[in-house]
Amino acid sequence: MPDAYILCTSPRSGSTLLCHLLRAVPGAGHPGSHFHDPSLDDWLDDYNLDRADYVTRQDALTAVVAAARRLGSGGGDLFALRLQRHSFAFFIQQLGHLYGPAPDDRSLIETAFGRTAFVHLTRQDKLAQAISFVKAEQTGLWHRAPDGREIERLAPPRAPAYDAGAIAHTRDLFEDMDRDWEAWFAREGIAPLRLTYEALALDPHAELARVLGHIGLPSPPEGEPPLPVAKLADATSRDWTTRFLSEEIGG
């Protein structure tokens, strides 16, 4: 069994659903974006740590990593992390600053967290992923519970407005993120467990069982608990998809 696992992903890929499902499993840790924003000051703020309490950057990083390990372990022994691609470069850079030269990125990660398993969660339909992201940024609503309650809102409510340029740019960005993850896995000699948003949406508990097997934990008992988050795709999402494809083809 590994000491840690990392969900390597990008926004609007189903990672919030997967993290919630994993948190409900005893011993699976508390996966989340524990190093989300590429800023040491933001990391310190996330853990209510005061920069003035640390003489050096290395001291501050040591405190952040210790706090992240406590949170990501959820009181157990297994550390769990969701790592979005846009957070990756800064994350690795800071581990290098903390632990010094290493033969590769994987060695830095395992110096910090122990033997680590990797899961790659991607979304095959990049247009749908881009539309989901653009709409969430516009409306401010990122996640909703199945009963309609808002779980995560990052801005005041605003009506969505179709923006072909933003959708195209975001689709390209997500395609680049996938390529970057794949190149990194190849360079580091990592064979991750591969999941897709589409499979997770179709049978979330089966995909959860695959992840648990990958990290050395048994499948949860029979019976499927209710899903913690609902899909946000709606008629607007479908209309934008149809319009974008029509405009792209008509070019």
Secondary structure, 3 states (H helix, E strand, C coil): CCCEEEEEECCCCCHHHHHHHHHCCCCCCCCCCCCCCCCHHHHHHHCCCCHHHCCCHHHHHHHHHHHHHHHHHCCCCCEEEEEEHHHHHHHHHHHHHHHCCCCCHHHHHHHHHCCEEEEEEECCCHHHHHHHHHHHHHHCEEEECCCCCEEEECCCCCCCCCCHHHHHHHHHHHHHHHHHHHHHHHHHCCCCEEEEHHHHHHCHHHHHHHHHHHCCCCCCCCCCCCCCCECCCCHHHHHHHHHHHHHHHHC
